[in-house]
Amino acid sequence: MQVHGLRLETEGAIARIVFDRPDRANAIHPDWALAILQFLRKAEYDPAIRCVLISAQGKHFQAGGDLAFDKSLSRVETLAYTQDAMVAWNRMLIAIHDLAKPIVAAVQGGTVGASVALVAACDMVVVADDAFFIVAQSKIGASLDGLPSYFLPRKVGLAKAMEWCLLGERVPALEAVRAGLVNRVVPRGELEDAAMIWCHRLAEGATTAIGLSKRLLNRSLGSNIHAQSAAEMEAYAAVVATDDWKEGIQAFMEKRPAQFVGH
C-alpha cells in the first residue's frame, strides 16, 4: 500500500514502513501518521508478523514536519491544523512504543525535528555513518512537538536532551551512538543489510517473550522495584504458557538451536 510516498508492505515475517518521498527529504505528510497507526494495528494482531522495520529512501531519513502547508490560513486555522497533526503523530508514536513486537529503524542522512522522536521511539536503531540528528524546533521559534520531550530524556538522559533540544545543534552519528540514541553505526552501503540481519534474528525469536520484555523495559523508568518485580512475574507466567517457552527449554536440554514459532 502507498500513501503519498509512504510504502507499507510485508516481506515474510517482517512488516516494512518505508518513507519514499526523497524529493522533499521525506518530510512528514499529514496523512502518514494515521496510515502507519492502522498498519501497526494490523501487525499487532497478525501472528505471521514478528518484526517491524522502519526505513527511508533517498539521501535523508526524514526532515521532520512538512512546513509547506497553506500559509494563507489564519492563526486559529493554523493552530487547528497543527494540533490535529500532533495528535495523529503522537498516537502513532505511542503505538510504536506499545507494540508487542520489536521495531527496528534503519537511518541515513538527516533526521530533523519530530522525526528524532520517531527514531528514539524505536526499539533498536542502526544508522549509516553519514547520519545526523537535529532537534530543530528552537531554530524556527517553536517549542518541542512530536514527543522528543518524552523519548529523548529516557534514551540519552535529561542533560543531553536539554542540550540537543535547546541549542538545536547537529548531532552526528558517532555522538548519537555514544549518547544512547542509536545502537550501531555502519558504513552507508551496509545499512540495509545490517538492519535486515537484526530483523531476521528478531523475527525468528520467541515473539511473545520479546514483546513482554519490551513492555517491561519501557515501563521500568516509571516504575519502582516492587511494581517491576510483580510485572516480571506476571509476564513470566504468561510466557510459560507458550509453545516457544517449551521449545526453548527442550532445545537447551538437547543442545540445539531453538525453532520458535512466535507463540
Secondary structure, 3 states (H helix, E strand, C coil): CEECCEEEEEECCEEEEEECCHHHCCCECCCHHHHHHHHHHHHHHCCCCCEEEEEECCCCCECCECCCCCCCCCHHHHHHHHHHHHHHHHHHHHHHHHCCCCEEEEECCEEECHHHHHHHHCCEEEEECCCEEECCHHHHCCCCCCCHHHHHHHHHCHHHHHHHHHHCCCEEHHHHHHHCCCCEEECHHHHHHHHHHHHHHHHCCCHHHHHHHHHHHHHHCCCCHHHHHHHHHHHHHHHHCCHHHHHHHHHHHCCCCCCCCCC
